[in-house]
Amino acid sequence: MLEFPFMYEVNNQLALLFSPKAAITGGKTPVGLGLGANYQISPVIQLIAEITPIVTGERLVWSAGLRLFPLENLAIDLMGTNATSQLDLGELIAEPGTRFSAGIQWRFGQGSSK
């Protein structure tokens, strides 16, 4: 997977994402243009969304969810997506239904996640 994410912070609450990506495989090479936003509702809640139009003809891939910060260095993600996975080639392949997932991020060291 080849990806070049660009993030622009509009203000303290809103960040926009542009992320061209391609999965180079032995067969097809799907190419997508990820467009996303991260909006901080409060110091402990963020809304996250991304759509990825696939320019090589496949179905659009999307994801949306919440990121919760119960502790300064701990984030919990609750997401829904139509991608077959959140890694590599699966980020560019849509499935008919919606998949739901949860994830945990632990930040080591000093600094704030907010």
Backbone as XML, in Angstrom:
<?xml version="1.0"?>
<chain id="A" units="angstrom">
  <residue number="1" name="MET">
    <atom name="N" x="0.853" y="-1.177" z="0.000"/>
    <atom name="CA" x="0.000" y="0.000" z="0.000"/>
    <atom name="C" x="0.893" y="1.232" z="0.000"/>
  </residue>
  <residue number="2" name="LEU">
    <atom name="N" x="0.588" y="2.136" z="-0.876"/>
    <atom name="CA" x="1.308" y="3.397" z="-0.973"/>
    <atom name="C" x="0.311" y="4.506" z="-0.665"/>
  </residue>
  <residue number="3" name="GLU">
    <atom name="N" x="0.640" y="5.347" z="0.308"/>
    <atom name="CA" x="-0.293" y="6.386" z="0.736"/>
    <atom name="C" x="0.485" y="7.639" z="1.122"/>
  </residue>
  <residue number="4" name="PHE">
    <atom name="N" x="-0.047" y="8.802" z="0.729"/>
    <atom name="CA" x="0.565" y="10.084" z="1.061"/>
    <atom name="C" x="-0.473" y="10.977" z="1.734"/>
  </residue>
  <residue number="5" name="PRO">
    <atom name="N" x="-0.656" y="10.855" z="3.060"/>
    <atom name="CA" x="-1.678" y="11.665" z="3.740"/>
    <atom name="C" x="-1.207" y="13.100" z="3.993"/>
  </residue>
  <residue number="6" name="PHE">
    <atom name="N" x="-2.111" y="14.030" z="3.730"/>
    <atom name="CA" x="-1.884" y="15.450" z="4.000"/>
    <atom name="C" x="-2.994" y="15.929" z="4.923"/>
  </residue>
  <residue number="7" name="MET">
    <atom name="N" x="-2.633" y="16.530" z="6.055"/>
    <atom name="CA" x="-3.614" y="17.018" z="7.026"/>
    <atom name="C" x="-3.466" y="18.530" z="7.140"/>
  </residue>
  <residue number="8" name="TYR">
    <atom name="N" x="-4.601" y="19.223" z="7.131"/>
    <atom name="CA" x="-4.617" y="20.675" z="7.299"/>
    <atom name="C" x="-5.522" y="21.009" z="8.473"/>
  </residue>
  <residue number="9" name="GLU">
    <atom name="N" x="-4.968" y="21.670" z="9.490"/>
    <atom name="CA" x="-5.759" y="22.081" z="10.647"/>
    <atom name="C" x="-6.387" y="23.436" z="10.359"/>
  </residue>
  <residue number="10" name="VAL">
    <atom name="N" x="-7.701" y="23.443" z="10.163"/>
    <atom name="CA" x="-8.439" y="24.668" z="9.874"/>
    <atom name="C" x="-8.459" y="25.568" z="11.101"/>
  </residue>
  <residue number="11" name="ASN">
    <atom name="N" x="-8.713" y="24.966" z="12.258"/>
    <atom name="CA" x="-8.703" y="25.671" z="13.545"/>
    <atom name="C" x="-8.481" y="24.634" z="14.642"/>
  </residue>
  <residue number="12" name="ASN">
    <atom name="N" x="-8.685" y="24.991" z="15.909"/>
    <atom name="CA" x="-8.441" y="24.052" z="17.012"/>
    <atom name="C" x="-9.421" y="22.890" z="17.045"/>
  </residue>
  <residue number="13" name="GLN">
    <atom name="N" x="-10.536" y="23.002" z="16.327"/>
    <atom name="CA" x="-11.546" y="21.947" z="16.354"/>
    <atom name="C" x="-11.589" y="21.101" z="15.093"/>
  </residue>
  <residue number="14" name="LEU">
    <atom name="N" x="-11.163" y="21.630" z="13.953"/>
    <atom name="CA" x="-11.370" y="20.952" z="12.672"/>
    <atom name="C" x="-10.064" y="20.731" z="11.923"/>
  </residue>
  <residue number="15" name="ALA">
    <atom name="N" x="-9.855" y="19.486" z="11.501"/>
    <atom name="CA" x="-8.728" y="19.139" z="10.635"/>
    <atom name="C" x="-9.284" y="18.434" z="9.401"/>
  </residue>
  <residue number="16" name="LEU">
    <atom name="N" x="-8.736" y="18.761" z="8.232"/>
    <atom name="CA" x="-9.150" y="18.149" z="6.973"/>
    <atom name="C" x="-8.024" y="17.276" z="6.439"/>
  </residue>
  <residue number="17" name="LEU">
    <atom name="N" x="-8.390" y="16.177" z="5.781"/>
    <atom name="CA" x="-7.425" y="15.201" z="5.288"/>
    <atom name="C" x="-7.594" y="15.021" z="3.786"/>
  </residue>
  <residue number="18" name="PHE">
    <atom name="N" x="-6.464" y="14.973" z="3.081"/>
    <atom name="CA" x="-6.427" y="14.555" z="1.682"/>
    <atom name="C" x="-5.383" y="13.461" z="1.612"/>
  </residue>
  <residue number="19" name="SER">
    <atom name="N" x="-5.761" y="12.280" z="1.118"/>
    <atom name="CA" x="-4.862" y="11.145" z="1.185"/>
    <atom name="C" x="-4.942" y="10.288" z="-0.079"/>
  </residue>
  <residue number="20" name="PRO">
    <atom name="N" x="-4.136" y="10.603" z="-1.115"/>
    <atom name="CA" x="-4.088" y="9.719" z="-2.274"/>
    <atom name="C" x="-3.446" y="8.392" z="-1.875"/>
  </residue>
  <residue number="21" name="LYS">
    <atom name="N" x="-4.000" y="7.284" z="-2.376"/>
    <atom name="CA" x="-3.486" y="5.969" z="-1.992"/>
    <atom name="C" x="-3.649" y="4.972" z="-3.129"/>
  </residue>
  <residue number="22" name="ALA">
    <atom name="N" x="-2.762" y="3.987" z="-3.164"/>
    <atom name="CA" x="-2.812" y="2.928" z="-4.169"/>
    <atom name="C" x="-2.326" y="1.638" z="-3.533"/>
  </residue>
  <residue number="23" name="ALA">
    <atom name="N" x="-2.953" y="0.540" z="-3.930"/>
    <atom name="CA" x="-2.525" y="-0.781" z="-3.472"/>
    <atom name="C" x="-1.910" y="-1.492" z="-4.668"/>
  </residue>
  <residue number="24" name="ILE">
    <atom name="N" x="-0.622" y="-1.666" z="-4.642"/>
    <atom name="CA" x="0.085" y="-2.273" z="-5.761"/>
    <atom name="C" x="0.157" y="-3.770" z="-5.502"/>
  </residue>
  <residue number="25" name="THR">
    <atom name="N" x="-0.545" y="-4.531" z="-6.353"/>
    <atom name="CA" x="-0.602" y="-5.986" z="-6.200"/>
    <atom name="C" x="-0.195" y="-6.623" z="-7.518"/>
  </residue>
  <residue number="26" name="GLY">
    <atom name="N" x="-0.206" y="-7.938" z="-7.551"/>
    <atom name="CA" x="0.120" y="-8.652" z="-8.779"/>
    <atom name="C" x="-0.961" y="-8.530" z="-9.837"/>
  </residue>
  <residue number="27" name="GLY">
    <atom name="N" x="-2.184" y="-8.209" z="-9.422"/>
    <atom name="CA" x="-3.292" y="-8.085" z="-10.372"/>
    <atom name="C" x="-3.696" y="-6.643" z="-10.545"/>
  </residue>
  <residue number="28" name="LYS">
    <atom name="N" x="-4.898" y="-6.337" z="-10.101"/>
    <atom name="CA" x="-5.403" y="-4.965" z="-10.193"/>
    <atom name="C" x="-4.640" y="-4.051" z="-9.238"/>
  </residue>
  <residue number="29" name="THR">
    <atom name="N" x="-4.598" y="-2.785" z="-9.571"/>
    <atom name="CA" x="-4.000" y="-1.780" z="-8.694"/>
    <atom name="C" x="-5.043" y="-0.705" z="-8.427"/>
  </residue>
  <residue number="30" name="PRO">
    <atom name="N" x="-5.886" y="-0.899" z="-7.387"/>
    <atom name="CA" x="-6.878" y="0.133" z="-7.082"/>
    <atom name="C" x="-6.203" y="1.407" z="-6.579"/>
  </residue>
  <residue number="31" name="VAL">
    <atom name="N" x="-6.734" y="2.539" z="-7.040"/>
    <atom name="CA" x="-6.215" y="3.852" z="-6.658"/>
    <atom name="C" x="-7.383" y="4.669" z="-6.128"/>
  </residue>
  <residue number="32" name="GLY">
    <atom name="N" x="-7.188" y="5.303" z="-4.971"/>
    <atom name="CA" x="-8.251" y="6.106" z="-4.378"/>
    <atom name="C" x="-7.745" y="7.453" z="-3.899"/>
  </residue>
  <residue number="33" name="LEU">
    <atom name="N" x="-8.699" y="8.369" z="-3.715"/>
    <atom name="CA" x="-8.394" y="9.697" z="-3.186"/>
    <atom name="C" x="-9.187" y="9.881" z="-1.902"/>
  </residue>
  <residue number="34" name="GLY">
    <atom name="N" x="-8.541" y="9.667" z="-0.764"/>
    <atom name="CA" x="-9.204" y="9.799" z="0.530"/>
    <atom name="C" x="-9.435" y="11.256" z="0.894"/>
  </residue>
  <residue number="35" name="LEU">
    <atom name="N" x="-10.667" y="11.567" z="1.309"/>
    <atom name="CA" x="-11.046" y="12.906" z="1.755"/>
    <atom name="C" x="-11.693" y="12.755" z="3.117"/>
  </residue>
  <residue number="36" name="GLY">
    <atom name="N" x="-11.147" y="13.417" z="4.126"/>
    <atom name="CA" x="-11.670" y="13.204" z="5.463"/>
    <atom name="C" x="-11.692" y="14.453" z="6.311"/>
  </residue>
  <residue number="37" name="ALA">
    <atom name="N" x="-12.332" y="14.296" z="7.460"/>
    <atom name="CA" x="-12.412" y="15.383" z="8.433"/>
    <atom name="C" x="-12.380" y="14.797" z="9.833"/>
  </residue>
  <residue number="38" name="ASN">
    <atom name="N" x="-11.790" y="15.548" z="10.736"/>
    <atom name="CA" x="-11.749" y="15.200" z="12.152"/>
    <atom name="C" x="-12.234" y="16.437" z="12.896"/>
  </residue>
  <residue number="39" name="TYR">
    <atom name="N" x="-13.375" y="16.320" z="13.579"/>
    <atom name="CA" x="-13.971" y="17.462" z="14.266"/>
    <atom name="C" x="-14.027" y="17.192" z="15.762"/>
  </residue>
  <residue number="40" name="GLN">
    <atom name="N" x="-13.418" y="18.060" z="16.550"/>
    <atom name="CA" x="-13.385" y="17.902" z="17.998"/>
    <atom name="C" x="-14.615" y="18.576" z="18.606"/>
  </residue>
  <residue number="41" name="ILE">
    <atom name="N" x="-15.551" y="17.750" z="19.087"/>
    <atom name="CA" x="-16.787" y="18.243" z="19.697"/>
    <atom name="C" x="-16.510" y="18.830" z="21.074"/>
  </residue>
  <residue number="42" name="SER">
    <atom name="N" x="-15.678" y="18.118" z="21.826"/>
    <atom name="CA" x="-15.299" y="18.537" z="23.174"/>
    <atom name="C" x="-13.885" y="18.028" z="23.416"/>
  </residue>
  <residue number="43" name="PRO">
    <atom name="N" x="-13.270" y="18.348" z="24.541"/>
    <atom name="CA" x="-11.915" y="17.840" z="24.796"/>
    <atom name="C" x="-11.818" y="16.311" z="24.829"/>
  </residue>
  <residue number="44" name="VAL">
    <atom name="N" x="-12.945" y="15.617" z="24.983"/>
    <atom name="CA" x="-12.889" y="14.156" z="25.084"/>
    <atom name="C" x="-13.617" y="13.425" z="23.957"/>
  </residue>
  <residue number="45" name="ILE">
    <atom name="N" x="-14.193" y="14.138" z="22.983"/>
    <atom name="CA" x="-14.934" y="13.487" z="21.895"/>
    <atom name="C" x="-14.581" y="14.124" z="20.552"/>
  </residue>
  <residue number="46" name="GLN">
    <atom name="N" x="-14.235" y="13.259" z="19.578"/>
    <atom name="CA" x="-13.996" y="13.710" z="18.209"/>
    <atom name="C" x="-14.871" y="12.907" z="17.251"/>
  </residue>
  <residue number="47" name="LEU">
    <atom name="N" x="-15.389" y="13.560" z="16.218"/>
    <atom name="CA" x="-16.061" y="12.894" z="15.105"/>
    <atom name="C" x="-15.041" y="12.729" z="13.991"/>
  </residue>
  <residue number="48" name="ILE">
    <atom name="N" x="-14.995" y="11.536" z="13.394"/>
    <atom name="CA" x="-14.031" y="11.258" z="12.340"/>
    <atom name="C" x="-14.781" y="10.660" z="11.154"/>
  </residue>
  <residue number="49" name="ALA">
    <atom name="N" x="-14.491" y="11.138" z="9.948"/>
    <atom name="CA" x="-15.130" y="10.590" z="8.750"/>
    <atom name="C" x="-14.170" y="10.673" z="7.572"/>
  </residue>
  <residue number="50" name="GLU">
    <atom name="N" x="-14.266" y="9.695" z="6.676"/>
    <atom name="CA" x="-13.469" y="9.703" z="5.454"/>
    <atom name="C" x="-14.258" y="9.017" z="4.348"/>
  </residue>
  <residue number="51" name="ILE">
    <atom name="N" x="-14.214" y="9.597" z="3.157"/>
    <atom name="CA" x="-14.712" y="8.922" z="1.967"/>
    <atom name="C" x="-13.541" y="8.791" z="1.011"/>
  </residue>
  <residue number="52" name="THR">
    <atom name="N" x="-13.498" y="7.671" z="0.304"/>
    <atom name="CA" x="-12.422" y="7.436" z="-0.647"/>
    <atom name="C" x="-13.026" y="7.021" z="-1.980"/>
  </residue>
  <residue number="53" name="PRO">
    <atom name="N" x="-13.211" y="7.974" z="-2.892"/>
    <atom name="CA" x="-13.613" y="7.585" z="-4.240"/>
    <atom name="C" x="-12.480" y="6.779" z="-4.879"/>
  </residue>
  <residue number="54" name="ILE">
    <atom name="N" x="-12.829" y="5.653" z="-5.478"/>
    <atom name="CA" x="-11.836" y="4.800" z="-6.124"/>
    <atom name="C" x="-11.809" y="5.175" z="-7.603"/>
  </residue>
  <residue number="55" name="VAL">
    <atom name="N" x="-10.716" y="5.770" z="-8.038"/>
    <atom name="CA" x="-10.643" y="6.313" z="-9.394"/>
    <atom name="C" x="-10.448" y="5.238" z="-10.456"/>
  </residue>
  <residue number="56" name="THR">
    <atom name="N" x="-10.172" y="4.000" z="-10.044"/>
    <atom name="CA" x="-9.995" y="2.910" z="-11.004"/>
    <atom name="C" x="-11.291" y="2.139" z="-11.230"/>
  </residue>
  <residue number="57" name="GLY">
    <atom name="N" x="-12.437" y="2.690" z="-10.805"/>
    <atom name="CA" x="-13.719" y="2.111" z="-11.173"/>
    <atom name="C" x="-14.462" y="1.328" z="-10.110"/>
  </residue>
  <residue number="58" name="GLU">
    <atom name="N" x="-13.850" y="0.992" z="-9.005"/>
    <atom name="CA" x="-14.531" y="0.234" z="-7.970"/>
    <atom name="C" x="-15.444" y="1.151" z="-7.153"/>
  </residue>
  <residue number="59" name="ARG">
    <atom name="N" x="-16.213" y="0.547" z="-6.238"/>
    <atom name="CA" x="-17.150" y="1.305" z="-5.404"/>
    <atom name="C" x="-16.425" y="2.199" z="-4.406"/>
  </residue>
  <residue number="60" name="LEU">
    <atom name="N" x="-17.046" y="3.329" z="-4.083"/>
    <atom name="CA" x="-16.566" y="4.267" z="-3.076"/>
    <atom name="C" x="-16.439" y="3.564" z="-1.718"/>
  </residue>
  <residue number="61" name="VAL">
    <atom name="N" x="-15.387" y="3.879" z="-0.980"/>
    <atom name="CA" x="-15.175" y="3.342" z="0.368"/>
    <atom name="C" x="-15.372" y="4.487" z="1.358"/>
  </residue>
  <residue number="62" name="TRP">
    <atom name="N" x="-16.006" y="4.203" z="2.487"/>
    <atom name="CA" x="-16.266" y="5.239" z="3.492"/>
    <atom name="C" x="-16.040" y="4.673" z="4.894"/>
  </residue>
  <residue number="63" name="SER">
    <atom name="N" x="-15.822" y="5.559" z="5.836"/>
    <atom name="CA" x="-15.774" y="5.193" z="7.255"/>
    <atom name="C" x="-16.182" y="6.415" z="8.070"/>
  </residue>
  <residue number="64" name="ALA">
    <atom name="N" x="-16.768" y="6.159" z="9.222"/>
    <atom name="CA" x="-17.187" y="7.241" z="10.116"/>
    <atom name="C" x="-17.211" y="6.705" z="11.533"/>
  </residue>
  <residue number="65" name="GLY">
    <atom name="N" x="-16.953" y="7.580" z="12.487"/>
    <atom name="CA" x="-16.983" y="7.116" z="13.862"/>
    <atom name="C" x="-16.683" y="8.199" z="14.871"/>
  </residue>
  <residue number="66" name="LEU">
    <atom name="N" x="-16.516" y="7.730" z="16.092"/>
    <atom name="CA" x="-16.195" y="8.583" z="17.235"/>
    <atom name="C" x="-14.846" y="8.176" z="17.800"/>
  </residue>
  <residue number="67" name="ARG">
    <atom name="N" x="-14.093" y="9.152" z="18.262"/>
    <atom name="CA" x="-12.868" y="8.886" z="19.023"/>
    <atom name="C" x="-13.076" y="9.512" z="20.397"/>
  </residue>
  <residue number="68" name="LEU">
    <atom name="N" x="-12.979" y="8.686" z="21.426"/>
    <atom name="CA" x="-13.186" y="9.117" z="22.810"/>
    <atom name="C" x="-11.854" y="9.109" z="23.541"/>
  </residue>
  <residue number="69" name="PHE">
    <atom name="N" x="-11.626" y="10.120" z="24.374"/>
    <atom name="CA" x="-10.397" y="10.227" z="25.165"/>
    <atom name="C" x="-10.754" y="10.168" z="26.650"/>
  </residue>
  <residue number="70" name="PRO">
    <atom name="N" x="-10.929" y="8.963" z="27.214"/>
    <atom name="CA" x="-11.243" y="8.879" z="28.640"/>
    <atom name="C" x="-10.070" y="9.314" z="29.520"/>
  </residue>
  <residue number="71" name="LEU">
    <atom name="N" x="-8.847" y="9.163" z="29.006"/>
    <atom name="CA" x="-7.621" y="9.625" z="29.665"/>
    <atom name="C" x="-6.825" y="10.425" z="28.639"/>
  </residue>
  <residue number="72" name="GLU">
    <atom name="N" x="-5.917" y="11.251" z="29.103"/>
    <atom name="CA" x="-5.152" y="12.114" z="28.206"/>
    <atom name="C" x="-4.384" y="11.331" z="27.149"/>
  </residue>
  <residue number="73" name="ASN">
    <atom name="N" x="-3.851" y="10.163" z="27.493"/>
    <atom name="CA" x="-3.039" y="9.399" z="26.555"/>
    <atom name="C" x="-3.726" y="8.122" z="26.069"/>
  </residue>
  <residue number="74" name="LEU">
    <atom name="N" x="-5.040" y="8.020" z="26.228"/>
    <atom name="CA" x="-5.788" y="6.839" z="25.805"/>
    <atom name="C" x="-6.946" y="7.267" z="24.912"/>
  </residue>
  <residue number="75" name="ALA">
    <atom name="N" x="-7.048" y="6.656" z="23.733"/>
    <atom name="CA" x="-8.158" y="6.938" z="22.818"/>
    <atom name="C" x="-8.880" y="5.637" z="22.504"/>
  </residue>
  <residue number="76" name="ILE">
    <atom name="N" x="-10.200" y="5.708" z="22.438"/>
    <atom name="CA" x="-11.037" y="4.574" z="22.052"/>
    <atom name="C" x="-11.792" y="4.981" z="20.792"/>
  </residue>
  <residue number="77" name="ASP">
    <atom name="N" x="-11.645" y="4.180" z="19.730"/>
    <atom name="CA" x="-12.326" y="4.447" z="18.463"/>
    <atom name="C" x="-13.509" y="3.506" z="18.305"/>
  </residue>
  <residue number="78" name="LEU">
    <atom name="N" x="-14.654" y="4.047" z="17.926"/>
    <atom name="CA" x="-15.852" y="3.281" z="17.589"/>
    <atom name="C" x="-16.209" y="3.679" z="16.163"/>
  </residue>
  <residue number="79" name="MET">
    <atom name="N" x="-16.108" y="2.730" z="15.217"/>
    <atom name="CA" x="-16.202" y="3.066" z="13.798"/>
    <atom name="C" x="-17.178" y="2.166" z="13.051"/>
  </residue>
  <residue number="80" name="GLY">
    <atom name="N" x="-17.680" y="2.690" z="11.948"/>
    <atom name="CA" x="-18.429" y="1.924" z="10.963"/>
    <atom name="C" x="-17.802" y="2.173" z="9.604"/>
  </residue>
  <residue number="81" name="THR">
    <atom name="N" x="-17.773" y="1.157" z="8.733"/>
    <atom name="CA" x="-17.143" y="1.295" z="7.420"/>
    <atom name="C" x="-17.699" y="0.266" z="6.448"/>
  </residue>
  <residue number="82" name="ASN">
    <atom name="N" x="-17.513" y="0.516" z="5.170"/>
    <atom name="CA" x="-17.816" y="-0.503" z="4.172"/>
    <atom name="C" x="-16.535" y="-1.091" z="3.580"/>
  </residue>
  <residue number="83" name="ALA">
    <atom name="N" x="-15.371" y="-0.726" z="4.116"/>
    <atom name="CA" x="-14.092" y="-1.285" z="3.663"/>
    <atom name="C" x="-13.960" y="-2.721" z="4.160"/>
  </residue>
  <residue number="84" name="THR">
    <atom name="N" x="-13.274" y="-3.558" z="3.381"/>
    <atom name="CA" x="-13.096" y="-4.945" z="3.806"/>
    <atom name="C" x="-12.128" y="-5.066" z="4.978"/>
  </residue>
  <residue number="85" name="SER">
    <atom name="N" x="-11.224" y="-4.096" z="5.147"/>
    <atom name="CA" x="-10.354" y="-4.065" z="6.325"/>
    <atom name="C" x="-9.813" y="-2.648" z="6.493"/>
  </residue>
  <residue number="86" name="GLN">
    <atom name="N" x="-9.118" y="-2.406" z="7.590"/>
    <atom name="CA" x="-8.531" y="-1.093" z="7.850"/>
    <atom name="C" x="-7.044" y="-1.074" z="7.522"/>
  </residue>
  <residue number="87" name="LEU">
    <atom name="N" x="-6.570" y="-2.113" z="6.853"/>
    <atom name="CA" x="-5.152" y="-2.220" z="6.520"/>
    <atom name="C" x="-4.961" y="-2.501" z="5.038"/>
  </residue>
  <residue number="88" name="ASP">
    <atom name="N" x="-3.939" y="-1.943" z="4.468"/>
    <atom name="CA" x="-3.457" y="-2.248" z="3.129"/>
    <atom name="C" x="-4.558" y="-2.236" z="2.072"/>
  </residue>
  <residue number="89" name="LEU">
    <atom name="N" x="-4.601" y="-3.254" z="1.225"/>
    <atom name="CA" x="-5.531" y="-3.340" z="0.108"/>
    <atom name="C" x="-6.988" y="-3.226" z="0.549"/>
  </residue>
  <residue number="90" name="GLY">
    <atom name="N" x="-7.314" y="-3.728" z="1.735"/>
    <atom name="CA" x="-8.686" y="-3.688" z="2.235"/>
    <atom name="C" x="-9.250" y="-2.289" z="2.389"/>
  </residue>
  <residue number="91" name="GLU">
    <atom name="N" x="-8.385" y="-1.278" z="2.529"/>
    <atom name="CA" x="-8.842" y="0.115" z="2.624"/>
    <atom name="C" x="-9.462" y="0.606" z="1.325"/>
  </residue>
  <residue number="92" name="LEU">
    <atom name="N" x="-9.184" y="-0.080" z="0.220"/>
    <atom name="CA" x="-9.636" y="0.365" z="-1.097"/>
    <atom name="C" x="-10.693" y="-0.551" z="-1.708"/>
  </residue>
  <residue number="93" name="ILE">
    <atom name="N" x="-11.170" y="-1.527" z="-0.955"/>
    <atom name="CA" x="-12.179" y="-2.455" z="-1.457"/>
    <atom name="C" x="-13.428" y="-2.338" z="-0.600"/>
  </residue>
  <residue number="94" name="ALA">
    <atom name="N" x="-14.549" y="-1.999" z="-1.247"/>
    <atom name="CA" x="-15.826" y="-1.855" z="-0.538"/>
    <atom name="C" x="-16.561" y="-3.184" z="-0.534"/>
  </residue>
  <residue number="95" name="GLU">
    <atom name="N" x="-17.256" y="-3.454" z="0.562"/>
    <atom name="CA" x="-18.147" y="-4.607" z="0.613"/>
    <atom name="C" x="-19.582" y="-4.091" z="0.701"/>
  </residue>
  <residue number="96" name="PRO">
    <atom name="N" x="-20.574" y="-4.928" z="0.408"/>
    <atom name="CA" x="-21.955" y="-4.453" z="0.352"/>
    <atom name="C" x="-22.501" y="-3.926" z="1.680"/>
  </residue>
  <residue number="97" name="GLY">
    <atom name="N" x="-22.121" y="-4.515" z="2.779"/>
    <atom name="CA" x="-22.674" y="-4.123" z="4.075"/>
    <atom name="C" x="-21.772" y="-3.175" z="4.841"/>
  </residue>
  <residue number="98" name="THR">
    <atom name="N" x="-22.169" y="-2.923" z="6.077"/>
    <atom name="CA" x="-21.396" y="-2.074" z="6.980"/>
    <atom name="C" x="-20.754" y="-2.936" z="8.052"/>
  </residue>
  <residue number="99" name="ARG">
    <atom name="N" x="-19.472" y="-2.725" z="8.300"/>
    <atom name="CA" x="-18.754" y="-3.403" z="9.373"/>
    <atom name="C" x="-18.542" y="-2.406" z="10.497"/>
  </residue>
  <residue number="100" name="PHE">
    <atom name="N" x="-18.615" y="-2.891" z="11.721"/>
    <atom name="CA" x="-18.390" y="-2.045" z="12.893"/>
    <atom name="C" x="-17.152" y="-2.542" z="13.621"/>
  </residue>
  <residue number="101" name="SER">
    <atom name="N" x="-16.398" y="-1.612" z="14.197"/>
    <atom name="CA" x="-15.187" y="-2.003" z="14.913"/>
    <atom name="C" x="-14.937" y="-1.057" z="16.071"/>
  </residue>
  <residue number="102" name="ALA">
    <atom name="N" x="-14.076" y="-1.506" z="16.957"/>
    <atom name="CA" x="-13.614" y="-0.703" z="18.086"/>
    <atom name="C" x="-12.104" y="-0.874" z="18.166"/>
  </residue>
  <residue number="103" name="GLY">
    <atom name="N" x="-11.423" y="0.176" z="18.553"/>
    <atom name="CA" x="-9.975" y="0.113" z="18.685"/>
    <atom name="C" x="-9.506" y="0.973" z="19.838"/>
  </residue>
  <residue number="104" name="ILE">
    <atom name="N" x="-8.311" y="0.665" z="20.321"/>
    <atom name="CA" x="-7.721" y="1.410" z="21.429"/>
    <atom name="C" x="-6.347" y="1.904" z="20.999"/>
  </residue>
  <residue number="105" name="GLN">
    <atom name="N" x="-6.053" y="3.158" z="21.301"/>
    <atom name="CA" x="-4.731" y="3.733" z="21.057"/>
    <atom name="C" x="-4.172" y="4.205" z="22.390"/>
  </residue>
  <residue number="106" name="TRP">
    <atom name="N" x="-2.959" y="3.788" z="22.679"/>
    <atom name="CA" x="-2.287" y="4.212" z="23.906"/>
    <atom name="C" x="-1.069" y="5.006" z="23.492"/>
  </residue>
  <residue number="107" name="ARG">
    <atom name="N" x="-0.965" y="6.246" z="23.938"/>
    <atom name="CA" x="0.171" y="7.104" z="23.608"/>
    <atom name="C" x="1.166" y="7.086" z="24.755"/>
  </residue>
  <residue number="108" name="PHE">
    <atom name="N" x="2.398" y="6.720" z="24.437"/>
    <atom name="CA" x="3.452" y="6.692" z="25.437"/>
    <atom name="C" x="4.189" y="8.022" z="25.439"/>
  </residue>
  <residue number="109" name="GLY">
    <atom name="N" x="4.754" y="8.373" z="26.551"/>
    <atom name="CA" x="5.513" y="9.610" z="26.649"/>
    <atom name="C" x="4.642" y="10.762" z="27.088"/>
  </residue>
  <residue number="110" name="GLN">
    <atom name="N" x="5.191" y="11.962" z="27.004"/>
    <atom name="CA" x="4.471" y="13.147" z="27.458"/>
    <atom name="C" x="3.795" y="13.831" z="26.290"/>
  </residue>
  <residue number="111" name="GLY">
    <atom name="N" x="2.875" y="14.693" z="26.580"/>
    <atom name="CA" x="2.144" y="15.429" z="25.555"/>
    <atom name="C" x="0.672" y="15.125" z="25.644"/>
  </residue>
  <residue number="112" name="SER">
    <atom name="N" x="-0.087" y="16.019" z="25.119"/>
    <atom name="CA" x="-1.539" y="15.897" z="25.194"/>
    <atom name="C" x="-2.102" y="15.418" z="23.874"/>
  </residue>
  <residue number="113" name="SER">
    <atom name="N" x="-3.166" y="14.629" z="23.937"/>
    <atom name="CA" x="-3.857" y="14.180" z="22.736"/>
    <atom name="C" x="-4.915" y="15.178" z="22.325"/>
  </residue>
  <residue number="114" name="LYS">
    <atom name="N" x="-5.081" y="16.232" z="23.091"/>
    <atom name="CA" x="-6.132" y="17.215" z="22.799"/>
    <atom name="C" x="-5.518" y="18.501" z="22.294"/>
  </residue>
</chain>
